[in-house]
């Protein structure tokens, strides 16, 4: 069994990079929508994935908010998919 796969079996973000999270949120919400949810300068003034990653890697509270928003969005998507199958 792969020891790496078992290190964080209950972490829903395990294996998902911060870059993947930011790109997914930008794709679904856009920079403006992301800035509406999380008020940080890197989402408001000349936003880019690169500048956002630099900021989020240095700022734990902002990274936690971004990760939380990503998880909330994906829970909502799962609920919508389940409801449409019912």
C-alpha positions as CSV (number, residue, x, y, z in Angstrom):
1,X,0.0,0.0,0.0
2,X,1.2,3.5,-0.8
3,X,2.2,5.3,2.4
4,X,1.8,8.7,0.8
5,X,-1.8,8.1,0.0
6,X,-2.6,7.2,3.6
7,X,-1.0,10.2,5.2
8,X,-4.1,12.3,5.0
9,X,-7.0,10.0,4.2
10,X,-9.7,12.3,5.5
11,X,-8.3,15.6,4.1
12,X,-10.7,16.6,1.3
13,X,-8.0,18.8,-0.2
14,X,-5.3,16.0,-0.3
15,X,-3.8,15.9,-3.8
16,X,-5.3,19.2,-4.9
17,X,-2.8,22.0,-5.4
18,X,-3.4,25.6,-4.4
19,X,-3.0,26.5,-8.0
20,X,-5.8,24.1,-9.0
21,X,-8.0,25.6,-6.4
22,X,-7.4,29.2,-7.5
23,X,-7.9,28.3,-11.1
24,X,-11.1,26.4,-10.4
25,X,-12.5,29.3,-8.4
26,X,-11.6,31.9,-11.0
27,X,-13.1,29.7,-13.7
28,X,-16.5,29.4,-11.9
29,X,-16.7,32.7,-10.1
30,X,-14.3,35.1,-11.9
31,X,-11.9,37.4,-10.2
32,X,-14.7,39.8,-9.2
33,X,-16.8,37.1,-7.7
34,X,-13.8,35.8,-5.8
35,X,-13.0,39.3,-4.5
36,X,-16.6,39.7,-3.4
37,X,-16.3,36.6,-1.2
38,X,-12.7,37.1,0.0
39,X,-11.6,40.8,0.2
40,X,-7.9,40.7,-0.5
41,X,-6.0,43.0,-2.8
42,X,-4.6,40.2,-5.0
43,X,-8.1,39.4,-6.2
44,X,-9.1,43.1,-6.7
45,X,-6.1,45.0,-8.2
46,X,-4.7,43.5,-11.4
47,X,-5.5,39.9,-10.3
48,X,-3.5,37.0,-11.6
49,X,-3.0,33.4,-10.6
50,X,0.7,34.0,-10.0
51,X,0.2,37.0,-7.7
52,X,-2.6,35.2,-5.8
53,X,-0.5,32.1,-5.2
54,X,2.4,34.2,-3.9
55,X,0.0,36.0,-1.4
56,X,-1.9,32.8,-0.4
57,X,1.3,30.8,0.3
58,X,2.5,33.6,2.7
59,X,-0.9,34.3,4.3
60,X,-2.5,31.4,6.1
61,X,-5.8,33.0,7.0
62,X,-6.5,33.9,3.4
63,X,-5.4,30.5,2.1
64,X,-7.9,28.9,4.6
65,X,-10.7,31.1,3.3
66,X,-9.9,30.2,-0.3
67,X,-9.8,26.5,0.6
68,X,-13.0,26.8,2.5
69,X,-14.8,28.5,-0.4
70,X,-13.5,25.8,-2.8
71,X,-14.8,23.1,-0.5
72,X,-18.2,24.8,-0.1
73,X,-18.6,25.2,-3.8
74,X,-17.8,21.6,-4.4
75,X,-20.2,20.4,-1.7
76,X,-22.9,22.6,-3.4
77,X,-22.1,21.1,-6.8
78,X,-22.4,17.5,-5.3
79,X,-25.8,18.4,-3.8
80,X,-27.1,19.9,-7.1
81,X,-25.9,16.8,-9.0
82,X,-27.6,14.5,-6.5
83,X,-30.8,16.5,-6.6
84,X,-30.9,16.4,-10.4
85,X,-30.5,12.6,-10.4
86,X,-33.4,12.2,-8.0
